[in-house]
């Protein structure tokens, strides 16, 4: 059913989404924690920056990433100085782009879950002499678990569905930057509709199952007393 | 009351007059030809009084849209295959197809002195990435691969290829400095009749088959005299002057 090129693209997409999801949970957790607790005036601006990818067309994000990753861009200058070369047209370039692109889809569910906890469980834990790290790992993490699951699913699925950014900074290299969405686009543009249908059908099925799972998690979370 | 009557008579008169003489034409044009086409349309509108609505995109997308009933009367493709296929499918007026321009391929870098006539950097593989348009999707990409084949550099450079989905994106890859060099259309690096900064080498004709771009009158424009007039103007001396100045050839 799938050609070798399709399988390569599927595997690459899976790898990309997994790496991005892990990175986003690591980066997104402190951001969400800060946003859920802070009273700083910076909360508004930071929230807005995090949410930008929801509003911006992916081509805008991709275009600026392409320029930023170039030898004269700020990311490009940094990576060149670190001896990494430039990031455009590489797997790690896609990872950087996807982290920006999917950030709000991870930060917002985490932030909501953390906010829903309220102060009380943490205050109680503090009176029991739990340190900040201890409180985070033994109180926040278990109680906000549905939020983490939602965040991971959304981050993963959103990265799988990414297209515009990848198209702009990827360069369509098999096994390196040609992900499933780009492969589908190629088929459609080349008028190979039968091949496009197979891959696009698989994508629809995947997305449906993921969302079904997501709503399952959210329904259960009400029973756990966390919205 | 008299004034109102007079006013409505004027308005009505205008409407009738414009309906009779000035018509609207909806034209779809391949993205690579958009800039010269806008100039052609400006002149045409000025001369004829008709109005042209221009939509641009990749030829593949426009083709799919026409197949699915897009309201275009005129189509300027980036290749010959798509207008031909439309003709065969009965979606174009028979005998209306002609080559309006032939594309020129050029190897280009934003760095001065990087590209020379002998393709030294290319042959020595002394560059980070080589940008070209996806040969499956874009005629300029297919031509670029043909050039590499003829230079016997296809396999040697393949690992360094980055493919744009269109010739416009390929240009972006090079212009942003992310790819050291790339095969783009001469029309893209012509700026007010001069070649842009950097270094470039026009690829000799013998290294690739001509990139002929065909225009066709579509079924919905078959009996539309203004759409026909636009296509006729596209073949005029004046229009040819504009097309040549943008870096295309005319055979």
Interface residues (C-beta under 8 A of the other chain):
Chain A: X63 X66 X67 X69 X70 X71 X72 X73 X76 X85 X86 X88 X89 X167 X168 X171 X172 X173 X185 X186 X188 X189 X190 X191
Chain B: X58 X60 X61 X63 X64 X128 X129 X131 X134 X136 X137 X161 X162 X163 X164 X165 X169 X172 X173 X176 X177 X178 X179
